[in-house]
Amino acid sequence: MADDLFKALADPTRRIILDELTDRSGQTLFEICSRLSMKHQLGISRQGVSQHLAVLEAAGLVETRREGRYKFHDLNAAPLRQITERWRVPEPPGPEESTP
């Protein structure tokens, strides 16, 4: 699972898609494509975006739901939390603790 997660995060376009879903979850493929084109000037096909979304979904970072003929994409940050729990970074000492 971690390999899929790191593979998904390695691509800059996929990170932009995650940023867009962070800004507004529940977007359709059309909405995501529009935002990538207008906001980020990315000339990527619908098929290309769909393939990126499939990688993100396989890694558990994107969940989909259907309502009628529309498919909505939602961000799932739980896999990212698992990484931070696995490799916790200790808190730096506070100012009162670091003075001799």
N, CA, C and O atoms as a Tinker XYZ file with bonds, in Angstrom:
   400  protein
     1  N      0.824000   -1.200000    0.000000    73     2
     2  CA     0.000000    0.000000    0.000000    64     1     3
     3  C      0.865000    1.258000    0.000000    63     2     4     5
     4  O      0.557000    2.216000   -0.710000    81     3
     5  N      1.930000    1.269000    0.777000    73     3     6
     6  CA     2.794000    2.448000    0.834000    64     5     7
     7  C      3.452000    2.713000   -0.515000    63     6     8     9
     8  O      3.650000    3.867000   -0.895000    81     7
     9  N      3.794000    1.639000   -1.246000    73     7    10
    10  CA     4.391000    1.829000   -2.571000    64     9    11
    11  C      3.431000    2.556000   -3.501000    63    10    12    13
    12  O      3.839000    3.456000   -4.236000    81    11
    13  N      2.144000    2.168000   -3.473000    73    11    14
    14  CA     1.143000    2.844000   -4.298000    64    13    15
    15  C      1.006000    4.307000   -3.901000    63    14    16    17
    16  O      0.843000    5.181000   -4.752000    81    15
    17  N      1.073000    4.558000   -2.620000    73    15    18
    18  CA     0.940000    5.926000   -2.122000    64    17    19
    19  C      2.096000    6.794000   -2.596000    63    18    20    21
    20  O      1.883000    7.902000   -3.090000    81    19
    21  N      3.323000    6.294000   -2.447000    73    19    22
    22  CA     4.484000    7.075000   -2.874000    64    21    23
    23  C      4.509000    7.255000   -4.389000    63    22    24    25
    24  O      4.905000    8.313000   -4.878000    81    23
    25  N      4.088000    6.230000   -5.138000    73    23    26
    26  CA     4.000000    6.346000   -6.598000    64    25    27
    27  C      2.992000    7.431000   -6.973000    63    26    28    29
    28  O      3.242000    8.239000   -7.868000    81    27
    29  N      1.859000    7.442000   -6.287000    73    27    30
    30  CA     0.828000    8.434000   -6.579000    64    29    31
    31  C      1.318000    9.852000   -6.290000    63    30    32    33
    32  O      1.019000   10.779000   -7.043000    81    31
    33  N      2.061000   10.018000   -5.214000    73    31    34
    34  CA     2.536000   11.351000   -4.831000    64    33    35
    35  C      3.749000   11.813000   -5.639000    63    34    36    37
    36  O      4.085000   12.997000   -5.632000    81    35
    37  N      4.401000   10.892000   -6.328000    73    35    38
    38  CA     5.628000   11.231000   -7.061000    64    37    39
    39  C      5.375000   12.120000   -8.272000    63    38    40    41
    40  O      6.269000   12.853000   -8.697000    81    39
    41  N      4.185000   12.067000   -8.826000    73    39    42
    42  CA     3.900000   12.811000  -10.056000    64    41    43
    43  C      3.349000   14.202000   -9.743000    63    42    44    45
    44  O      2.400000   14.327000   -8.969000    81    43
    45  N      3.931000   15.249000  -10.335000    73    43    46
    46  CA     3.465000   16.611000  -10.029000    64    45    47
    47  C      2.015000   16.871000  -10.455000    63    46    48    49
    48  O      1.304000   17.622000   -9.787000    81    47
    49  N      1.575000   16.268000  -11.542000    73    47    50
    50  CA     0.182000   16.467000  -11.977000    64    49    51
    51  C     -0.775000   15.864000  -10.964000    63    50    52    53
    52  O     -1.815000   16.452000  -10.669000    81    51
    53  N     -0.441000   14.707000  -10.430000    73    51    54
    54  CA    -1.306000   14.094000   -9.423000    64    53    55
    55  C     -1.341000   14.932000   -8.149000    63    54    56    57
    56  O     -2.379000   15.027000   -7.494000    81    55
    57  N     -0.214000   15.536000   -7.799000    73    55    58
    58  CA    -0.207000   16.411000   -6.615000    64    57    59
    59  C     -1.100000   17.633000   -6.850000    63    58    60    61
    60  O     -1.767000   18.096000   -5.924000    81    59
    61  N     -1.119000   18.155000   -8.069000    73    59    62
    62  CA    -1.990000   19.293000   -8.386000    64    61    63
    63  C     -3.452000   18.865000   -8.291000    63    62    64    65
    64  O     -4.287000   19.610000   -7.779000    81    63
    65  N     -3.760000   17.666000   -8.782000    73    63    66
    66  CA    -5.130000   17.158000   -8.681000    64    65    67
    67  C     -5.539000   17.057000   -7.214000    63    66    68    69
    68  O     -6.655000   17.432000   -6.853000    81    67
    69  N     -4.647000   16.556000   -6.373000    73    67    70
    70  CA    -4.950000   16.476000   -4.935000    64    69    71
    71  C     -5.158000   17.866000   -4.336000    63    70    72    73
    72  O     -6.044000   18.059000   -3.503000    81    71
    73  N     -4.337000   18.838000   -4.763000    73    71    74
    74  CA    -4.519000   20.219000   -4.291000    64    73    75
    75  C     -5.900000   20.736000   -4.671000    63    74    76    77
    76  O     -6.571000   21.384000   -3.868000    81    75
    77  N     -6.320000   20.446000   -5.898000    73    75    78
    78  CA    -7.639000   20.900000   -6.349000    64    77    79
    79  C     -8.760000   20.224000   -5.567000    63    78    80    81
    80  O     -9.768000   20.858000   -5.256000    81    79
    81  N     -8.592000   18.944000   -5.248000    73    79    82
    82  CA    -9.607000   18.255000   -4.455000    64    81    83
    83  C     -9.584000   18.720000   -3.002000    63    82    84    85
    84  O    -10.599000   18.640000   -2.310000    81    83
    85  N     -8.443000   19.203000   -2.539000    73    83    86
    86  CA    -8.370000   19.791000   -1.203000    64    85    87
    87  C     -9.162000   21.091000   -1.178000    63    86    88    89
    88  O     -9.900000   21.364000   -0.232000    81    87
    89  N     -8.998000   21.892000   -2.235000    73    87    90
    90  CA    -9.736000   23.160000   -2.325000    64    89    91
    91  C    -11.237000   22.927000   -2.430000    63    90    92    93
    92  O    -12.033000   23.647000   -1.827000    81    91
    93  N    -11.613000   21.911000   -3.204000    73    91    94
    94  CA   -13.036000   21.635000   -3.417000    64    93    95
    95  C    -13.232000   20.159000   -3.714000    63    94    96    97
    96  O    -13.014000   19.709000   -4.839000    81    95
    97  N    -13.634000   19.423000   -2.722000    73    95    98
    98  CA   -13.864000   17.996000   -2.881000    64    97    99
    99  C    -15.179000   17.767000   -3.616000    63    98   100   101
   100  O    -16.033000   18.653000   -3.657000    81    99
   101  N    -15.344000   16.584000   -4.195000    73    99   102
   102  CA   -16.594000   16.245000   -4.852000    64   101   103
   103  C    -16.703000   16.761000   -6.273000    63   102   104   105
   104  O    -17.797000   17.102000   -6.724000    81   103
   105  N    -15.588000   16.826000   -6.986000    73   103   106
   106  CA   -15.612000   17.320000   -8.357000    64   105   107
   107  C    -15.784000   16.174000   -9.355000    63   106   108   109
   108  O    -15.370000   15.041000   -9.106000    81   107
   109  N    -16.401000   16.497000  -10.480000    73   107   110
   110  CA   -16.506000   15.544000  -11.578000    64   109   111
   111  C    -15.225000   15.607000  -12.401000    63   110   112   113
   112  O    -14.411000   16.514000  -12.228000    81   111
   113  N    -15.052000   14.645000  -13.290000    73   111   114
   114  CA   -13.899000   14.644000  -14.189000    64   113   115
   115  C    -13.861000   15.928000  -15.008000    63   114   116   117
   116  O    -12.792000   16.510000  -15.196000    81   115
   117  N    -15.007000   16.374000  -15.493000    73   115   118
   118  CA   -15.076000   17.612000  -16.272000    64   117   119
   119  C    -14.575000   18.800000  -15.456000    63   118   120   121
   120  O    -13.795000   19.613000  -15.953000    81   119
   121  N    -15.021000   18.902000  -14.206000    73   119   122
   122  CA   -14.598000   20.016000  -13.356000    64   121   123
   123  C    -13.097000   19.980000  -13.089000    63   122   124   125
   124  O    -12.433000   21.016000  -13.126000    81   123
   125  N    -12.564000   18.796000  -12.821000    73   123   126
   126  CA   -11.124000   18.670000  -12.569000    64   125   127
   127  C    -10.342000   19.075000  -13.811000    63   126   128   129
   128  O     -9.375000   19.831000  -13.715000    81   127
   129  N    -10.748000   18.584000  -14.970000    73   127   130
   130  CA   -10.073000   18.940000  -16.226000    64   129   131
   131  C    -10.115000   20.448000  -16.458000    63   130   132   133
   132  O     -9.118000   21.046000  -16.865000    81   131
   133  N    -11.262000   21.057000  -16.202000    73   131   134
   134  CA   -11.412000   22.502000  -16.387000    64   133   135
   135  C    -10.480000   23.277000  -15.469000    63   134   136   137
   136  O     -9.829000   24.230000  -15.898000    81   135
   137  N    -10.415000   22.874000  -14.213000    73   135   138
   138  CA    -9.549000   23.577000  -13.255000    64   137   139
   139  C     -8.073000   23.412000  -13.616000    63   138   140   141
   140  O     -7.295000   24.358000  -13.486000    81   139
   141  N     -7.683000   22.218000  -14.070000    73   139   142
   142  CA    -6.291000   22.002000  -14.466000    64   141   143
   143  C     -5.934000   22.864000  -15.666000    63   142   144   145
   144  O     -4.824000   23.391000  -15.753000    81   143
   145  N     -6.867000   23.005000  -16.580000    73   143   146
   146  CA    -6.622000   23.797000  -17.780000    64   145   147
   147  C     -6.608000   25.291000  -17.478000    63   146   148   149
   148  O     -5.683000   25.998000  -17.879000    81   147
   149  N     -7.622000   25.767000  -16.779000    73   147   150
   150  CA    -7.773000   27.206000  -16.537000    64   149   151
   151  C     -6.812000   27.735000  -15.469000    63   150   152   153
   152  O     -6.178000   28.773000  -15.656000    81   151
   153  N     -6.714000   27.028000  -14.374000    73   151   154
   154  CA    -5.944000   27.513000  -13.229000    64   153   155
   155  C     -4.452000   27.197000  -13.332000    63   154   156   157
   156  O     -3.613000   27.969000  -12.869000    81   155
   157  N     -4.128000   26.045000  -13.950000    73   155   158
   158  CA    -2.735000   25.596000  -13.972000    64   157   159
   159  C     -2.146000   25.520000  -15.380000    63   158   160   161
   160  O     -0.986000   25.145000  -15.552000    81   159
   161  N     -2.938000   25.874000  -16.375000    73   159   162
   162  CA    -2.508000   25.844000  -17.775000    64   161   163
   163  C     -1.936000   24.487000  -18.180000    63   162   164   165
   164  O     -0.964000   24.416000  -18.932000    81   163
   165  N     -2.538000   23.420000  -17.683000    73   163   166
   166  CA    -2.093000   22.073000  -18.043000    64   165   167
   167  C     -2.929000   21.584000  -19.220000    63   166   168   169
   168  O     -4.152000   21.484000  -19.125000    81   167
   169  N     -2.268000   21.284000  -20.318000    73   167   170
   170  CA    -2.949000   20.767000  -21.495000    64   169   171
   171  C     -2.954000   19.248000  -21.460000    63   170   172   173
   172  O     -2.172000   18.602000  -22.157000    81   171
   173  N     -3.820000   18.688000  -20.662000    73   171   174
   174  CA    -3.873000   17.241000  -20.497000    64   173   175
   175  C     -5.267000   16.763000  -20.902000    63   174   176   177
   176  O     -6.265000   17.419000  -20.606000    81   175
   177  N     -5.326000   15.634000  -21.572000    73   175   178
   178  CA    -6.605000   15.107000  -22.052000    64   177   179
   179  C     -7.449000   14.577000  -20.892000    63   178   180   181
   180  O     -6.942000   14.311000  -19.802000    81   179
   181  N     -8.746000   14.432000  -21.155000    73   179   182
   182  CA    -9.637000   13.837000  -20.150000    64   181   183
   183  C     -9.171000   12.431000  -19.803000    63   182   184   185
   184  O     -9.227000   12.012000  -18.647000    81   183
   185  N     -8.710000   11.707000  -20.821000    73   183   186
   186  CA    -8.224000   10.346000  -20.587000    64   185   187
   187  C     -6.996000   10.367000  -19.683000    63   186   188   189
   188  O     -6.863000    9.525000  -18.794000    81   187
   189  N     -6.104000   11.324000  -19.905000    73   187   190
   190  CA    -4.911000   11.454000  -19.065000    64   189   191
   191  C     -5.278000   11.754000  -17.621000    63   190   192   193
   192  O     -4.716000   11.161000  -16.700000    81   191
   193  N     -6.218000   12.672000  -17.417000    73   191   194
   194  CA    -6.664000   13.004000  -16.060000    64   193   195
   195  C     -7.326000   11.782000  -15.429000    63   194   196   197
   196  O     -7.124000   11.501000  -14.248000    81   195
   197  N     -8.105000   11.070000  -16.210000    73   195   198
   198  CA    -8.769000    9.865000  -15.714000    64   197   199
   199  C     -7.748000    8.819000  -15.266000    63   198   200   201
   200  O     -7.949000    8.148000  -14.254000    81   199
   201  N     -6.664000    8.683000  -16.012000    73   199   202
   202  CA    -5.613000    7.730000  -15.626000    64   201   203
   203  C     -4.923000    8.167000  -14.340000    63   202   204   205
   204  O     -4.624000    7.334000  -13.484000    81   203
   205  N     -4.667000    9.468000  -14.196000    73   203   206
   206  CA    -4.081000    9.977000  -12.946000    64   205   207
   207  C     -5.022000    9.713000  -11.771000    63   206   208   209
   208  O     -4.580000    9.310000  -10.695000    81   207
   209  N     -6.314000    9.941000  -11.978000    73   207   210
   210  CA    -7.289000    9.691000  -10.917000    64   209   211
   211  C     -7.328000    8.212000  -10.543000    63   210   212   213
   212  O     -7.519000    7.877000   -9.374000    81   211
   213  N     -7.150000    7.327000  -11.515000    73   211   214
   214  CA    -7.137000    5.890000  -11.234000    64   213   215
   215  C     -5.963000    5.520000  -10.332000    63   214   216   217
   216  O     -6.108000    4.689000   -9.435000    81   215
   217  N     -4.802000    6.132000  -10.562000    73   215   218
   218  CA    -3.621000    5.883000   -9.722000    64   217   219
   219  C     -3.883000    6.401000   -8.309000    63   218   220   221
   220  O     -3.559000    5.732000   -7.327000    81   219
   221  N     -4.471000    7.593000   -8.211000    73   219   222
   222  CA    -4.779000    8.163000   -6.895000    64   221   223
   223  C     -5.815000    7.322000   -6.162000    63   222   224   225
   224  O     -5.739000    7.159000   -4.944000    81   223
   225  N     -6.776000    6.791000   -6.896000    73   223   226
   226  CA    -7.795000    5.943000   -6.283000    64   225   227
   227  C     -7.192000    4.621000   -5.809000    63   226   228   229
   228  O     -7.544000    4.130000   -4.737000    81   227
   229  N     -6.285000    4.044000   -6.599000    73   227   230
   230  CA    -5.626000    2.792000   -6.210000    64   229   231
   231  C     -4.803000    2.977000   -4.938000    63   230   232   233
   232  O     -4.667000    2.050000   -4.140000    81   231
   233  N     -4.256000    4.176000   -4.753000    73   231   234
   234  CA    -3.470000    4.478000   -3.553000    64   233   235
   235  C     -4.364000    4.842000   -2.364000    63   234   236   237
   236  O     -3.870000    5.015000   -1.250000    81   235
   237  N     -5.663000    4.957000   -2.591000    73   235   238
   238  CA    -6.582000    5.294000   -1.517000    64   237   239
   239  C     -6.716000    6.782000   -1.243000    63   238   240   241
   240  O     -7.380000    7.180000   -0.286000    81   239
   241  N     -6.088000    7.609000   -2.077000    73   239   242
   242  CA    -6.122000    9.057000   -1.859000    64   241   243
   243  C     -7.378000    9.713000   -2.421000    63   242   244   245
   244  O     -7.741000   10.816000   -2.013000    81   243
   245  N     -8.038000    9.040000   -3.353000    73   243   246
   246  CA    -9.260000    9.558000   -3.950000    64   245   247
   247  C    -10.330000    8.472000   -3.848000    63   246   248   249
   248  O    -10.083000    7.300000   -4.135000    81   247
   249  N    -11.509000    8.890000   -3.437000    73   247   250
   250  CA   -12.662000    8.003000   -3.402000    64   249   251
   251  C    -13.698000    8.556000   -4.364000    63   250   252   253
   252  O    -13.811000    9.770000   -4.535000    81   251
   253  N    -14.452000    7.666000   -4.993000    73   251   254
   254  CA   -15.455000    8.106000   -5.954000    64   253   255
   255  C    -16.842000    7.670000   -5.499000    63   254   256   257
   256  O    -17.008000    6.691000   -4.772000    81   255
   257  N    -17.818000    8.426000   -5.950000    73   255   258
   258  CA   -19.214000    8.081000   -5.703000    64   257   259
   259  C    -20.017000    8.498000   -6.925000    63   258   260   261
   260  O    -19.719000    9.502000   -7.573000    81   259
   261  N    -21.021000    7.721000   -7.221000    73   259   262
   262  CA   -21.890000    8.011000   -8.368000    64   261   263
   263  C    -23.230000    8.544000   -7.889000    63   262   264   265
   264  O    -23.827000    8.044000   -6.936000    81   263
   265  N    -23.673000    9.566000   -8.583000    73   263   266
   266  CA   -25.009000   10.116000   -8.376000    64   265   267
   267  C    -25.607000   10.300000   -9.760000    63   266   268   269
   268  O    -25.250000   11.223000  -10.491000    81   267
   269  N    -26.523000    9.406000  -10.105000    73   267   270
   270  CA   -27.092000    9.450000  -11.451000    64   269   271
   271  C    -26.007000    9.145000  -12.466000    63   270   272   273
   272  O    -25.309000    8.137000  -12.355000    81   271
   273  N    -25.868000   10.003000  -13.441000    73   271   274
   274  CA   -24.856000    9.778000  -14.471000    64   273   275
   275  C    -23.515000   10.441000  -14.139000    63   274   276   277
   276  O    -22.579000   10.373000  -14.935000    81   275
   277  N    -23.419000   11.067000  -12.993000    73   275   278
   278  CA   -22.196000   11.780000  -12.612000    64   277   279
   279  C    -21.366000   10.968000  -11.626000    63   278   280   281
   280  O    -21.900000   10.279000  -10.756000    81   279
   281  N    -20.056000   11.065000  -11.781000    73   279   282
   282  CA   -19.111000   10.419000  -10.874000    64   281   283
   283  C    -18.320000   11.531000  -10.185000    63   282   284   285
   284  O    -17.668000   12.342000  -10.842000    81   283
   285  N    -18.385000   11.556000   -8.867000    73   283   286
   286  CA   -17.723000   12.592000   -8.092000    64   285   287
   287  C    -16.473000   12.031000   -7.428000    63   286   288   289
   288  O    -16.446000   10.878000   -6.998000    81   287
   289  N    -15.441000   12.863000   -7.351000    73   287   290
   290  CA   -14.151000   12.473000   -6.781000    64   289   291
   291  C    -13.925000   13.257000   -5.497000    63   290   292   293
   292  O    -14.030000   14.483000   -5.473000    81   291
   293  N    -13.612000   12.526000   -4.428000    73   291   294
   294  CA   -13.382000   13.134000   -3.117000    64   293   295
   295  C    -11.987000   12.770000   -2.611000    63   294   296   297
   296  O    -11.508000   11.655000   -2.823000    81   295
   297  N    -11.350000   13.717000   -1.947000    73   295   298
   298  CA   -10.051000   13.485000   -1.336000    64   297   299
   299  C    -10.209000   12.626000   -0.091000    63   298   300   301
   300  O    -11.133000   12.827000    0.698000    81   299
   301  N     -9.308000   11.672000    0.081000    73   299   302
   302  CA    -9.246000   10.866000    1.304000    64   301   303
   303  C     -7.821000   11.009000    1.852000    63   302   304   305
   304  O     -6.883000   10.434000    1.301000    81   303
   305  N     -7.663000   11.763000    2.918000    73   303   306
   306  CA    -6.335000   12.038000    3.471000    64   305   307
   307  C     -5.864000   10.979000    4.469000    63   306   308   309
   308  O     -4.758000   11.087000    4.999000    81   307
   309  N     -6.678000    9.968000    4.733000    73   307   310
   310  CA    -6.314000    8.940000    5.720000    64   309   311
   311  C     -4.971000    8.269000    5.416000    63   310   312   313
   312  O     -4.187000    8.078000    6.345000    81   311
   313  N     -4.663000    7.900000    4.158000    73   311   314
   314  CA    -3.355000    7.284000    3.902000    64   313   315
   315  C     -2.183000    8.210000    4.245000    63   314   316   317
   316  O     -1.116000    7.736000    4.637000    81   315
   317  N     -2.370000    9.509000    4.103000    73   315   318
   318  CA    -1.307000   10.453000    4.461000    64   317   319
   319  C     -1.107000   10.480000    5.969000    63   318   320   321
   320  O      0.020000   10.598000    6.449000    81   319
   321  N     -2.202000   10.371000    6.715000    73   319   322
   322  CA    -2.102000   10.331000    8.186000    64   321   323
   323  C     -1.347000    9.086000    8.641000    63   322   324   325
   324  O     -0.606000    9.128000    9.623000    81   323
   325  N     -1.537000    7.976000    7.924000    73   323   326
   326  CA    -0.839000    6.744000    8.276000    64   325   327
   327  C      0.678000    6.922000    8.142000    63   326   328   329
   328  O      1.440000    6.379000    8.941000    81   327
   329  N      1.107000    7.673000    7.145000    73   327   330
   330  CA     2.541000    7.929000    6.971000    64   329   331
   331  C      3.072000    8.754000    8.136000    63   330   332   333
   332  O      4.127000    8.449000    8.692000    81   331
   333  N      2.337000    9.796000    8.500000    73   331   334
   334  CA     2.825000   10.649000    9.591000    64   333   335
   335  C      2.815000    9.918000   10.930000    63   334   336   337
   336  O      3.619000   10.227000   11.810000    81   335
   337  N      1.914000    8.955000   11.091000    73   335   338
   338  CA     1.910000    8.167000   12.319000    64   337   339
   339  C      3.046000    7.150000   12.330000    63   338   340   341
   340  O      3.586000    6.823000   13.387000    81   339
   341  N      3.402000    6.657000   11.156000    73   339   342
   342  CA     4.485000    5.674000   11.076000    64   341   343
   343  C      5.833000    6.315000   11.381000    63   342   344   345
   344  O      6.647000    5.742000   12.106000    81   343
   345  N      6.069000    7.495000   10.833000    73   343   346
   346  CA     7.346000    8.178000   11.026000    64   345   347
   347  C      7.098000    9.500000   11.745000    63   346   348   349
   348  O      7.192000   10.578000   11.158000    81   347
   349  N      6.785000    9.388000   13.009000    73   347   350
   350  CA     6.537000   10.595000   13.802000    64   349   351
   351  C      7.818000   11.401000   13.971000    63   350   352   353
   352  O      8.903000   10.849000   14.153000    81   351
   353  N      7.667000   12.696000   13.908000    73   351   354
   354  CA     8.785000   13.606000   14.127000    64   353   355
   355  C      8.638000   14.155000   15.536000    63   354   356   357
   356  O      7.595000   14.711000   15.880000    81   355
   357  N      9.679000   14.003000   16.358000    73   355   358
   358  CA     9.556000   14.509000   17.728000    64   357   359
   359  C      9.416000   16.035000   17.729000    63   358   360   361
   360  O      9.994000   16.739000   16.901000    81   359
   361  N      8.642000   16.504000   18.672000    73   359   362
   362  CA     8.463000   17.950000   18.821000    64   361   363
   363  C      9.769000   18.573000   19.312000    63   362   364   365
   364  O     10.435000   18.010000   20.181000    81   363
   365  N     10.137000   19.725000   18.763000    73   363   366
   366  CA    11.341000   20.395000   19.274000    64   365   367
   367  C     11.077000   20.879000   20.693000    63   366   368   369
   368  O      9.937000   21.176000   21.052000    81   367
   369  N     12.129000   20.958000   21.495000    73   367   370
   370  CA    11.926000   21.402000   22.872000    64   369   371
   371  C     11.432000   22.838000   22.899000    63   370   372   373
   372  O     11.825000   23.656000   22.067000    81   371
   373  N     10.571000   23.139000   23.857000    73   371   374
   374  CA    10.057000   24.499000   24.008000    64   373   375
   375  C     11.141000   25.417000   24.550000    63   374   376   377
   376  O     12.186000   24.936000   24.987000    81   375
   377  N     10.920000   26.721000   24.533000    73   375   378
   378  CA    11.937000   27.683000   24.980000    64   377   379
   379  C     12.342000   27.486000   26.436000    63   378   380   381
   380  O     13.506000   27.682000   26.785000    81   379
   381  N     11.394000   27.100000   27.287000    73   379   382
   382  CA    11.737000   26.904000   28.697000    64   381   383
   383  C     12.544000   25.635000   28.923000    63   382   384   385
   384  O     13.282000   25.536000   29.902000    81   383
   385  N     12.409000   24.651000   28.016000    73   383   386
   386  CA    13.138000   23.394000   28.168000    64   385   387
   387  C     14.569000   23.495000   27.652000    63   386   388   389
   388  O     15.442000   22.764000   28.121000    81   387
   389  N     14.825000   24.386000   26.697000    73   387   390
   390  CA    16.146000   24.419000   26.073000    64   389   391
   391  C     17.130000   25.337000   26.803000    63   390   392   393
   392  O     18.320000   25.306000   26.490000    81   391
   393  N     16.691000   26.131000   27.741000    73   391   394
   394  CA    17.619000   27.002000   28.478000    64   393   395
   395  C     18.234000   26.237000   29.641000    63   394   396   397
   396  O     17.527000   25.515000   30.345000    81   395
   397  N     19.548000   26.383000   29.856000    73   395   398
   398  CA    20.214000   25.660000   30.954000    64   397   399
   399  C     19.929000   26.220000   32.308000    63   398   400
   400  O     20.427000   25.703000   33.308000    81   399
